[in-house]
Amino acid sequence: MPRYVYRCTECEELSTISHLSDETATSCPKCKSPSGLVKVLTNFLSNKKKTTKTKVGQITEDFIQDARQDLEQQKQKMSN
């Protein structure tokens, strides 16, 4: 269930309240004011993992290095 941050206009307390997106909280959990809550705009949080992208040049360089090693191994097998 989404969590929303509200500020009470009566006691100025910030509260985090969970409810459905089509609902709104009305009474302050701290001072019990019946209609003093105002929704505070917050940043959207995501649990995405940060990934580091490898540059295309690095991928190409790694591929070339691997191919060189494979060729060297094949040369050694053929010379034996």
Biopython code that builds the backbone (N, CA, C, O; Angstrom):
import numpy as np
from Bio.PDB.StructureBuilder import StructureBuilder

atoms = [
    (1, "MET", "N", (0.851, -1.161, 0.000)),
    (1, "MET", "CA", (0.000, 0.000, 0.000)),
    (1, "MET", "C", (0.905, 1.236, 0.000)),
    (1, "MET", "O", (1.892, 1.272, 0.735)),
    (2, "PRO", "N", (0.586, 2.240, -0.808)),
    (2, "PRO", "CA", (1.425, 3.442, -0.869)),
    (2, "PRO", "C", (1.419, 4.222, 0.443)),
    (2, "PRO", "O", (0.445, 4.216, 1.196)),
    (3, "ARG", "N", (2.534, 4.886, 0.686)),
    (3, "ARG", "CA", (2.654, 5.728, 1.880)),
    (3, "ARG", "C", (2.696, 7.187, 1.438)),
    (3, "ARG", "O", (3.352, 7.523, 0.452)),
    (4, "TYR", "N", (2.008, 8.037, 2.157)),
    (4, "TYR", "CA", (1.946, 9.451, 1.852)),
    (4, "TYR", "C", (2.351, 10.251, 3.084)),
    (4, "TYR", "O", (2.095, 9.842, 4.216)),
    (5, "VAL", "N", (2.984, 11.395, 2.849)),
    (5, "VAL", "CA", (3.397, 12.269, 3.940)),
    (5, "VAL", "C", (2.401, 13.430, 4.006)),
    (5, "VAL", "O", (2.104, 14.072, 2.998)),
    (6, "TYR", "N", (1.900, 13.681, 5.199)),
    (6, "TYR", "CA", (0.955, 14.772, 5.442)),
    (6, "TYR", "C", (1.517, 15.698, 6.503)),
    (6, "TYR", "O", (2.250, 15.269, 7.394)),
    (7, "ARG", "N", (1.162, 16.986, 6.398)),
    (7, "ARG", "CA", (1.510, 17.969, 7.415)),
    (7, "ARG", "C", (0.211, 18.490, 8.004)),
    (7, "ARG", "O", (-0.718, 18.832, 7.272)),
    (8, "CYS", "N", (0.149, 18.549, 9.309)),
    (8, "CYS", "CA", (-1.035, 19.041, 9.997)),
    (8, "CYS", "C", (-0.956, 20.558, 10.092)),
    (8, "CYS", "O", (0.073, 21.097, 10.500)),
    (9, "THR", "N", (-2.029, 21.255, 9.721)),
    (9, "THR", "CA", (-2.051, 22.714, 9.803)),
    (9, "THR", "C", (-2.243, 23.198, 11.229)),
    (9, "THR", "O", (-1.989, 24.365, 11.527)),
    (10, "GLU", "N", (-2.683, 22.327, 12.102)),
    (10, "GLU", "CA", (-2.899, 22.706, 13.504)),
    (10, "GLU", "C", (-1.624, 22.565, 14.340)),
    (10, "GLU", "O", (-1.204, 23.516, 14.999)),
    (11, "CYS", "N", (-1.014, 21.384, 14.311)),
    (11, "CYS", "CA", (0.160, 21.137, 15.164)),
    (11, "CYS", "C", (1.482, 21.138, 14.388)),
    (11, "CYS", "O", (2.546, 20.993, 14.991)),
    (12, "GLU", "N", (1.429, 21.302, 13.057)),
    (12, "GLU", "CA", (2.615, 21.346, 12.184)),
    (12, "GLU", "C", (3.414, 20.050, 12.190)),
    (12, "GLU", "O", (4.573, 20.049, 11.775)),
    (13, "GLU", "N", (2.836, 18.962, 12.642)),
    (13, "GLU", "CA", (3.508, 17.662, 12.702)),
    (13, "GLU", "C", (3.446, 16.983, 11.334)),
    (13, "GLU", "O", (2.419, 17.033, 10.656)),
    (14, "LEU", "N", (4.556, 16.347, 10.932)),
    (14, "LEU", "CA", (4.581, 15.546, 9.706)),
    (14, "LEU", "C", (4.232, 14.111, 10.061)),
    (14, "LEU", "O", (4.731, 13.567, 11.047)),
    (15, "SER", "N", (3.371, 13.498, 9.252)),
    (15, "SER", "CA", (2.956, 12.120, 9.491)),
    (15, "SER", "C", (3.010, 11.346, 8.194)),
    (15, "SER", "O", (2.638, 11.858, 7.138)),
    (16, "THR", "N", (3.475, 10.110, 8.272)),
    (16, "THR", "CA", (3.456, 9.208, 7.129)),
    (16, "THR", "C", (2.286, 8.258, 7.318)),
    (16, "THR", "O", (2.202, 7.533, 8.309)),
    (17, "ILE", "N", (1.376, 8.279, 6.335)),
    (17, "ILE", "CA", (0.142, 7.503, 6.441)),
    (17, "ILE", "C", (0.005, 6.625, 5.203)),
    (17, "ILE", "O", (0.183, 7.097, 4.080)),
    (18, "SER", "N", (-0.309, 5.353, 5.406)),
    (18, "SER", "CA", (-0.531, 4.417, 4.298)),
    (18, "SER", "C", (-2.015, 4.332, 3.986)),
    (18, "SER", "O", (-2.843, 4.140, 4.877)),
    (19, "HIS", "N", (-2.340, 4.479, 2.700)),
    (19, "HIS", "CA", (-3.721, 4.315, 2.248)),
    (19, "HIS", "C", (-3.733, 4.162, 0.740)),
    (19, "HIS", "O", (-2.710, 4.384, 0.093)),
    (20, "LEU", "N", (-4.854, 3.792, 0.174)),
    (20, "LEU", "CA", (-4.980, 3.635, -1.268)),
    (20, "LEU", "C", (-4.861, 4.991, -1.956)),
    (20, "LEU", "O", (-5.105, 6.030, -1.343)),
    (21, "SER", "N", (-4.486, 4.973, -3.231)),
    (21, "SER", "CA", (-4.249, 6.228, -3.940)),
    (21, "SER", "C", (-5.514, 7.057, -4.136)),
    (21, "SER", "O", (-5.431, 8.278, -4.273)),
    (22, "ASP", "N", (-6.676, 6.423, -4.152)),
    (22, "ASP", "CA", (-7.908, 7.193, -4.340)),
    (22, "ASP", "C", (-8.522, 7.664, -3.017)),
    (22, "ASP", "O", (-9.589, 8.278, -3.018)),
    (23, "GLU", "N", (-7.866, 7.386, -1.903)),
    (23, "GLU", "CA", (-8.327, 7.830, -0.591)),
    (23, "GLU", "C", (-7.482, 9.020, -0.133)),
    (23, "GLU", "O", (-6.404, 9.267, -0.674)),
    (24, "THR", "N", (-7.972, 9.748, 0.860)),
    (24, "THR", "CA", (-7.184, 10.811, 1.480)),
    (24, "THR", "C", (-7.351, 10.722, 2.991)),
    (24, "THR", "O", (-8.417, 10.372, 3.498)),
    (25, "ALA", "N", (-6.289, 11.041, 3.683)),
    (25, "ALA", "CA", (-6.342, 11.053, 5.148)),
    (25, "ALA", "C", (-6.945, 12.386, 5.583)),
    (25, "ALA", "O", (-6.689, 13.417, 4.961)),
    (26, "THR", "N", (-7.738, 12.368, 6.638)),
    (26, "THR", "CA", (-8.391, 13.604, 7.073)),
    (26, "THR", "C", (-8.000, 14.023, 8.486)),
    (26, "THR", "O", (-7.808, 15.214, 8.733)),
    (27, "SER", "N", (-7.878, 13.094, 9.407)),
    (27, "SER", "CA", (-7.591, 13.494, 10.782)),
    (27, "SER", "C", (-6.128, 13.244, 11.130)),
    (27, "SER", "O", (-5.546, 12.230, 10.744)),
    (28, "CYS", "N", (-5.554, 14.173, 11.855)),
    (28, "CYS", "CA", (-4.156, 14.099, 12.268)),
    (28, "CYS", "C", (-3.988, 13.014, 13.325)),
    (28, "CYS", "O", (-4.733, 12.998, 14.305)),
    (29, "PRO", "N", (-3.027, 12.106, 13.151)),
    (29, "PRO", "CA", (-2.813, 11.068, 14.151)),
    (29, "PRO", "C", (-2.220, 11.619, 15.456)),
    (29, "PRO", "O", (-2.342, 10.982, 16.502)),
    (30, "LYS", "N", (-1.592, 12.777, 15.406)),
    (30, "LYS", "CA", (-0.950, 13.356, 16.597)),
    (30, "LYS", "C", (-1.947, 14.145, 17.460)),
    (30, "LYS", "O", (-2.141, 13.840, 18.637)),
    (31, "CYS", "N", (-2.582, 15.176, 16.848)),
    (31, "CYS", "CA", (-3.466, 16.047, 17.631)),
    (31, "CYS", "C", (-4.953, 15.748, 17.404)),
    (31, "CYS", "O", (-5.817, 16.371, 18.020)),
    (32, "LYS", "N", (-5.240, 14.797, 16.521)),
    (32, "LYS", "CA", (-6.620, 14.371, 16.229)),
    (32, "LYS", "C", (-7.479, 15.472, 15.603)),
    (32, "LYS", "O", (-8.707, 15.404, 15.656)),
    (33, "SER", "N", (-6.838, 16.488, 15.008)),
    (33, "SER", "CA", (-7.577, 17.534, 14.316)),
    (33, "SER", "C", (-8.350, 16.899, 13.163)),
    (33, "SER", "O", (-7.752, 16.160, 12.381)),
    (34, "PRO", "N", (-9.649, 17.152, 13.020)),
    (34, "PRO", "CA", (-10.470, 16.437, 12.053)),
    (34, "PRO", "C", (-10.200, 16.783, 10.585)),
    (34, "PRO", "O", (-10.447, 15.955, 9.708)),
    (35, "SER", "N", (-9.703, 17.983, 10.305)),
    (35, "SER", "CA", (-9.513, 18.329, 8.891)),
    (35, "SER", "C", (-8.276, 19.180, 8.660)),
    (35, "SER", "O", (-8.292, 20.073, 7.813)),
    (36, "GLY", "N", (-7.218, 18.922, 9.391)),
    (36, "GLY", "CA", (-6.037, 19.762, 9.290)),
    (36, "GLY", "C", (-4.903, 19.207, 8.463)),
    (36, "GLY", "O", (-3.833, 19.814, 8.421)),
    (37, "LEU", "N", (-5.091, 18.074, 7.800)),
    (37, "LEU", "CA", (-3.978, 17.473, 7.067)),
    (37, "LEU", "C", (-3.875, 17.995, 5.642)),
    (37, "LEU", "O", (-4.874, 18.146, 4.938)),
    (38, "VAL", "N", (-2.640, 18.265, 5.237)),
    (38, "VAL", "CA", (-2.339, 18.686, 3.870)),
    (38, "VAL", "C", (-1.260, 17.756, 3.347)),
    (38, "VAL", "O", (-0.241, 17.547, 4.005)),
    (39, "LYS", "N", (-1.482, 17.192, 2.154)),
    (39, "LYS", "CA", (-0.508, 16.264, 1.581)),
    (39, "LYS", "C", (0.752, 17.020, 1.166)),
    (39, "LYS", "O", (0.677, 18.074, 0.535)),
    (40, "VAL", "N", (1.899, 16.474, 1.526)),
    (40, "VAL", "CA", (3.202, 17.068, 1.202)),
    (40, "VAL", "C", (3.745, 16.360, -0.035)),
    (40, "VAL", "O", (3.700, 15.133, -0.126)),
    (41, "LEU", "N", (4.258, 17.139, -0.987)),
    (41, "LEU", "CA", (4.859, 16.536, -2.175)),
    (41, "LEU", "C", (6.202, 15.931, -1.809)),
    (41, "LEU", "O", (7.030, 16.577, -1.167)),
    (42, "THR", "N", (6.412, 14.692, -2.221)),
    (42, "THR", "CA", (7.666, 13.996, -1.946)),
    (42, "THR", "C", (8.194, 13.398, -3.238)),
    (42, "THR", "O", (7.476, 13.308, -4.233)),
    (43, "ASN", "N", (9.459, 12.991, -3.213)),
    (43, "ASN", "CA", (10.068, 12.326, -4.367)),
    (43, "ASN", "C", (9.603, 10.889, -4.436)),
    (43, "ASN", "O", (9.350, 10.256, -3.411)),
    (44, "PHE", "N", (9.492, 10.379, -5.647)),
    (44, "PHE", "CA", (9.144, 8.989, -5.856)),
    (44, "PHE", "C", (10.358, 8.137, -5.541)),
    (44, "PHE", "O", (11.456, 8.416, -6.022)),
    (45, "LEU", "N", (10.168, 7.095, -4.734)),
    (45, "LEU", "CA", (11.265, 6.197, -4.378)),
    (45, "LEU", "C", (11.127, 4.900, -5.148)),
    (45, "LEU", "O", (10.024, 4.394, -5.359)),
    (46, "SER", "N", (12.234, 4.386, -5.552)),
    (46, "SER", "CA", (12.244, 3.129, -6.282)),
    (46, "SER", "C", (13.351, 2.249, -5.726)),
    (46, "SER", "O", (14.379, 2.750, -5.269)),
    (47, "ASN", "N", (13.147, 0.960, -5.762)),
    (47, "ASN", "CA", (14.151, 0.020, -5.278)),
    (47, "ASN", "C", (14.984, -0.552, -6.413)),
    (47, "ASN", "O", (15.473, -1.678, -6.321)),
    (48, "LYS", "N", (15.147, 0.206, -7.466)),
    (48, "LYS", "CA", (15.941, -0.269, -8.589)),
    (48, "LYS", "C", (17.395, -0.396, -8.182)),
    (48, "LYS", "O", (17.945, 0.440, -7.464)),
    (49, "LYS", "N", (17.990, -1.459, -8.661)),
    (49, "LYS", "CA", (19.423, -1.620, -8.428)),
    (49, "LYS", "C", (20.170, -0.798, -9.463)),
    (49, "LYS", "O", (19.817, -0.772, -10.642)),
    (50, "LYS", "N", (21.188, -0.142, -9.001)),
    (50, "LYS", "CA", (22.007, 0.618, -9.937)),
    (50, "LYS", "C", (22.921, -0.344, -10.673)),
    (50, "LYS", "O", (23.567, -1.200, -10.068)),
    (51, "THR", "N", (22.964, -0.190, -11.973)),
    (51, "THR", "CA", (23.847, -1.025, -12.768)),
    (51, "THR", "C", (24.877, -0.132, -13.442)),
    (51, "THR", "O", (24.579, 0.984, -13.868)),
    (52, "THR", "N", (26.072, -0.642, -13.527)),
    (52, "THR", "CA", (27.101, 0.110, -14.226)),
    (52, "THR", "C", (27.158, -0.405, -15.643)),
    (52, "THR", "O", (27.275, -1.606, -15.886)),
    (53, "LYS", "N", (27.076, 0.500, -16.548)),
    (53, "LYS", "CA", (27.116, 0.112, -17.957)),
    (53, "LYS", "C", (28.556, 0.140, -18.439)),
    (53, "LYS", "O", (29.305, 1.076, -18.158)),
    (54, "THR", "N", (28.925, -0.890, -19.161)),
    (54, "THR", "CA", (30.250, -0.952, -19.738)),
    (54, "THR", "C", (30.216, -0.230, -21.076)),
    (54, "THR", "O", (29.295, -0.413, -21.872)),
    (55, "LYS", "N", (31.211, 0.575, -21.307)),
    (55, "LYS", "CA", (31.266, 1.306, -22.564)),
    (55, "LYS", "C", (31.479, 0.327, -23.707)),
    (55, "LYS", "O", (32.130, -0.706, -23.548)),
    (56, "VAL", "N", (30.919, 0.670, -24.862)),
    (56, "VAL", "CA", (31.013, -0.199, -26.040)),
    (56, "VAL", "C", (32.471, -0.463, -26.397)),
    (56, "VAL", "O", (32.823, -1.581, -26.772)),
    (57, "GLY", "N", (33.309, 0.542, -26.286)),
    (57, "GLY", "CA", (34.730, 0.374, -26.590)),
    (57, "GLY", "C", (35.387, -0.668, -25.687)),
    (57, "GLY", "O", (36.240, -1.434, -26.134)),
    (58, "GLN", "N", (34.988, -0.694, -24.415)),
    (58, "GLN", "CA", (35.549, -1.660, -23.478)),
    (58, "GLN", "C", (35.086, -3.074, -23.825)),
    (58, "GLN", "O", (35.866, -4.022, -23.736)),
    (59, "ILE", "N", (33.822, -3.218, -24.221)),
    (59, "ILE", "CA", (33.298, -4.530, -24.617)),
    (59, "ILE", "C", (34.056, -5.045, -25.834)),
    (59, "ILE", "O", (34.418, -6.220, -25.894)),
    (60, "THR", "N", (34.294, -4.171, -26.795)),
    (60, "THR", "CA", (35.025, -4.550, -28.007)),
    (60, "THR", "C", (36.457, -4.935, -27.669)),
    (60, "THR", "O", (36.970, -5.933, -28.175)),
    (61, "GLU", "N", (37.097, -4.157, -26.822)),
    (61, "GLU", "CA", (38.480, -4.447, -26.429)),
    (61, "GLU", "C", (38.572, -5.797, -25.718)),
    (61, "GLU", "O", (39.490, -6.574, -25.978)),
    (62, "ASP", "N", (37.618, -6.078, -24.819)),
    (62, "ASP", "CA", (37.605, -7.367, -24.124)),
    (62, "ASP", "C", (37.411, -8.526, -25.104)),
    (62, "ASP", "O", (38.050, -9.568, -24.964)),
    (63, "PHE", "N", (36.537, -8.349, -26.090)),
    (63, "PHE", "CA", (36.293, -9.382, -27.084)),
    (63, "PHE", "C", (37.560, -9.661, -27.891)),
    (63, "PHE", "O", (37.907, -10.817, -28.131)),
    (64, "ILE", "N", (38.245, -8.602, -28.307)),
    (64, "ILE", "CA", (39.474, -8.763, -29.091)),
    (64, "ILE", "C", (40.541, -9.483, -28.266)),
    (64, "ILE", "O", (41.237, -10.361, -28.776)),
    (65, "GLN", "N", (40.668, -9.113, -26.998)),
    (65, "GLN", "CA", (41.645, -9.760, -26.127)),
    (65, "GLN", "C", (41.337, -11.249, -25.984)),
    (65, "GLN", "O", (42.243, -12.080, -26.058)),
    (66, "ASP", "N", (40.053, -11.592, -25.777)),
    (66, "ASP", "CA", (39.660, -13.005, -25.672)),
    (66, "ASP", "C", (39.947, -13.760, -26.965)),
    (66, "ASP", "O", (40.409, -14.901, -26.934)),
    (67, "ALA", "N", (39.671, -13.122, -28.103)),
    (67, "ALA", "CA", (39.919, -13.759, -29.398)),
    (67, "ALA", "C", (41.414, -14.005, -29.600)),
    (67, "ALA", "O", (41.792, -15.048, -30.132)),
    (68, "ARG", "N", (42.259, -13.081, -29.192)),
    (68, "ARG", "CA", (43.708, -13.251, -29.302)),
    (68, "ARG", "C", (44.175, -14.441, -28.461)),
    (68, "ARG", "O", (45.004, -15.236, -28.905)),
    (69, "GLN", "N", (43.638, -14.555, -27.247)),
    (69, "GLN", "CA", (44.009, -15.671, -26.388)),
    (69, "GLN", "C", (43.577, -17.001, -27.000)),
    (69, "GLN", "O", (44.322, -17.980, -26.951)),
    (70, "ASP", "N", (42.374, -17.038, -27.574)),
    (70, "ASP", "CA", (41.900, -18.261, -28.232)),
    (70, "ASP", "C", (42.800, -18.636, -29.402)),
    (70, "ASP", "O", (43.124, -19.810, -29.579)),
    (71, "LEU", "N", (43.211, -17.646, -30.209)),
    (71, "LEU", "CA", (44.093, -17.914, -31.348)),
    (71, "LEU", "C", (45.446, -18.446, -30.887)),
    (71, "LEU", "O", (45.988, -19.363, -31.503)),
    (72, "GLU", "N", (45.993, -17.890, -29.827)),
    (72, "GLU", "CA", (47.265, -18.362, -29.298)),
    (72, "GLU", "C", (47.158, -19.808, -28.832)),
    (72, "GLU", "O", (48.059, -20.611, -29.071)),
    (73, "GLN", "N", (46.055, -20.136, -28.168)),
    (73, "GLN", "CA", (45.853, -21.507, -27.709)),
    (73, "GLN", "C", (45.742, -22.463, -28.891)),
    (73, "GLN", "O", (46.292, -23.563, -28.846)),
    (74, "GLN", "N", (45.041, -22.062, -29.944)),
    (74, "GLN", "CA", (44.902, -22.905, -31.125)),
    (74, "GLN", "C", (46.244, -23.072, -31.832)),
    (74, "GLN", "O", (46.539, -24.156, -32.335)),
    (75, "LYS", "N", (47.058, -22.029, -31.878)),
    (75, "LYS", "CA", (48.383, -22.128, -32.490)),
    (75, "LYS", "C", (49.257, -23.125, -31.727)),
    (75, "LYS", "O", (49.969, -23.926, -32.332)),
    (76, "GLN", "N", (49.196, -23.069, -30.403)),
    (76, "GLN", "CA", (49.988, -23.971, -29.598)),
    (76, "GLN", "C", (49.547, -25.424, -29.793)),
    (76, "GLN", "O", (50.385, -26.325, -29.830)),
    (77, "LYS", "N", (48.254, -25.651, -29.917)),
    (77, "LYS", "CA", (47.754, -27.020, -30.142)),
    (77, "LYS", "C", (48.201, -27.545, -31.494)),
    (77, "LYS", "O", (48.537, -28.722, -31.620)),
    (78, "MET", "N", (48.211, -26.680, -32.515)),
    (78, "MET", "CA", (48.586, -27.111, -33.855)),
    (78, "MET", "C", (50.086, -27.362, -33.976)),
    (78, "MET", "O", (50.511, -28.199, -34.772)),
    (79, "SER", "N", (50.892, -26.641, -33.191)),
    (79, "SER", "CA", (52.331, -26.827, -33.279)),
    (79, "SER", "C", (52.790, -28.067, -32.511)),
    (79, "SER", "O", (53.912, -28.528, -32.720)),
    (80, "ASN", "N", (51.972, -28.606, -31.648)),
    (80, "ASN", "CA", (52.342, -29.816, -30.884)),
    (80, "ASN", "C", (52.071, -31.031, -31.651)),
    (80, "ASN", "O", (52.320, -32.135, -31.167)),
]
sb = StructureBuilder()
sb.init_structure("model")
sb.init_model(0)
sb.init_chain("A")
sb.init_seg("    ")
for serial, (resi, resn, name, xyz) in enumerate(atoms, 1):
    if name == "N":
        sb.init_residue(resn, " ", resi, " ")
    sb.init_atom(name, np.array(xyz, "f"), 0.0, 1.0, " ", f" {name:<3s}", serial, name[0])
structure = sb.get_structure()
